[in-house]
Amino acid sequence: MTSDVIVGNVFDKYGSRNPIYRRVVEGYFRQLEDFLGRTRARRVLEVGCGEGFVSGWLSARTSNAEVIALDLSAAMLREARRAYHAVRFVAGDGYSLPFAEGSFDLVVCLEMLEHLERPQDVLREARRVSRRFLITSVPREPIWRVLNVARGAYWPRLGNTPGHVQHWNRRGLLDLLRRQWVVQEVATPFPWMMALCRRE
């Protein structure tokens, strides 16, 4: 990763008042809650936390767990710290996580692997610091780009969200994850894919 902050959709995806989009996002979080419950994690790391919304959500649903969240952007971290006081926010790079081996029960990488030139290296670091589980999600392709085109977004880029340099279908995601993790389940909360993985 570089020090540049890469953004995707340039709208408030969590605060949108569009009823269709809100329903889609609710489905995403229902699936995340299901996977989270299966891990029974007491110490959680989110890599690439951005503005901290998901970290705050994780903290609220794991009241007895410690949630630590990492991001490159100082500006994002300042915003996150103001909003989510129960989470410990740390500046750092997903390619070189500043934590000891086996520091967490669960590592979460949500909607960030598609922004990376070397996602396999971040997954390797996640495996190093996780004792047990990984939850990750990515846009499901080519559905993601088709939906962008349908809503009139990013036409010159053929629907590709700015900053997305990786694109996976189910088979491609499985191939990526299975290099380092045991994939327990892949779910498809439309229009994403979400995987629950464990260490061997």
C-alpha positions, 0 to 999 in steps of 0.5 A: 500500500502507499500513503495515498488514500484510495476511495471507492464510491464517493457517497455515504454508503452507510448513511444513504436514504435510498431505500433500495440501497439501504436494504442491500446494505442491511443484507450485507450486515446480516451476513457479517453478523452471522459470520461474526457470531460463529467466530466467538472472537474476543480480540478483533482487528479490522484492516483498512477501517476508513472512517471507522463505521464497521469497526464501531459496528463490530464493537457494538456487537462484540461487547465483551471483545476488544476491537482494534482498527487500522488504516493508513489515513491520518485524516480518516483515523481522526474522524474515526476516533471522534465517532467511535470511542470504544475502538482502538484506532492505529495507524499502519499498513496492511502489508506490514501489520504492527502486531505480533504473530497470533495477536487476534482471534479474528482479522476482518478485511472488508471491501479493501482487497480490491484496492490493493496491487498485492492482496495476497500479501495482506492476506498473508499478514492477516494470517500471521496475526490471526490465531483463528479466523478471517472474514473478508468481503469484495465486490462480486464481479462482473455484477458490481460493474454492471450495476454501476453502469445501470445506475449511470456511474463510471461509464468511461471506466465501464462501471469500474469503481475508482480505485478498484484494481482487482476484480473477482468472481466466486472462483477467483476469490476462492483461488486467492483465499485458499493459498493461505486459508481454509475457506469455511463458507462463501456467502453472496449478500448481493452484490458482494461476496463474503468469506469466513476463513480459518487457519489450518 
